[in-house]
Structures are given as structure tokens and as C-alpha cells.
């Protein structure tokens, strides 16, 4: 597995965990003591994305979107106990293909 893939997976887990902390606090009525951990997780997410091997931040973030979608479905299954259906899996697969195209395609003159 490449460094970029590992960074994206780590960033996705950190972002989802951080957002889930806020979800638990604001939607599920859990203690506000969850928030500091959620914030630290979101800080880790932002830092991890700076480690992506890409020539532009926007391109790194765009490609990350596909990984985030797939990781969110993994979270849905493993943490929330809801198994993704075939449409979830197909959609995530399409997003991952798109992320790969964005990140690894050969570059030429940009379209304006």
C-alpha cells in the first residue's frame, strides 16, 4: 500500500471519528466531554491531508473525497452496525475510481 493510500485512510478515520463525536454529543445526547477528543481527531485529519503526495491541495482534497465515501461506509458497517447495500458499494467503487483518476492521471495543459 502506498504512503498516499495510508495517509488517506488515516485521514478518513480521523475525520469520521471527529465528526461522529459531534454527532454523538449533538444528536445522541452524549456528554460534551466527547468534544475535546473529537476536535483532536479533526486536527489530526487536517494534518494528515498535508502529507498527501500531490502537487496541489485542491487535487489532494478532491481525490480524498472518494476515499472518504468508502471509509464512511466502512464506518457505517463496523461502528454503527449497518451493513452497506450493493448500491452503497457500487457508488463507493465509482468514487474510488474517480479518486484514482484525479490523483494519478498524467497531467497536461489545464482546461480553462
WOMO-V527596 format. One record per residue. N is the residue number from 1. RES is the residue in one letter. PHI is phi as a letter, one per 40 degrees, with the letter a starting at -180 (* if undefined). Layout:
n res phi
N RES PHI
N RES PHI
This chain:
n res phi
1 X *
2 X c
3 X d
4 X d
5 X c
6 X c
7 X c
8 X c
9 X c
10 X c
11 X c
12 X c
13 X c
14 X c
15 X c
16 X c
17 X c
18 X c
19 X c
20 X c
21 X d
22 X c
23 X d
24 X c
25 X c
26 X c
27 X b
28 X b
29 X g
30 X c
31 X c
32 X c
33 X c
34 X c
35 X c
36 X d
37 X c
38 X c
39 X c
40 X c
41 X c
42 X c
43 X c
44 X c
45 X d
46 X c
47 X c
48 X d
49 X c
50 X c
51 X c
52 X c
53 X c
54 X b
55 X c
56 X a
57 X c
58 X d
59 X c
60 X c
61 X c
62 X c
63 X c
64 X d
65 X d
66 X c
67 X c
68 X d
69 X c
70 X c
71 X c
72 X c
73 X c
74 X c
75 X c
76 X d
77 X c
78 X c
79 X c
80 X c
81 X g
82 X b
83 X c
84 X c
85 X c
86 X c
87 X c
88 X c
89 X c
90 X c
91 X c
92 X c
93 X c
94 X c
95 X c
96 X c
97 X c
98 X c
99 X c
100 X c
101 X c
102 X c
103 X c
104 X b
105 X c
106 X c
107 X b
108 X b
109 X c
110 X c
111 X c
112 X b
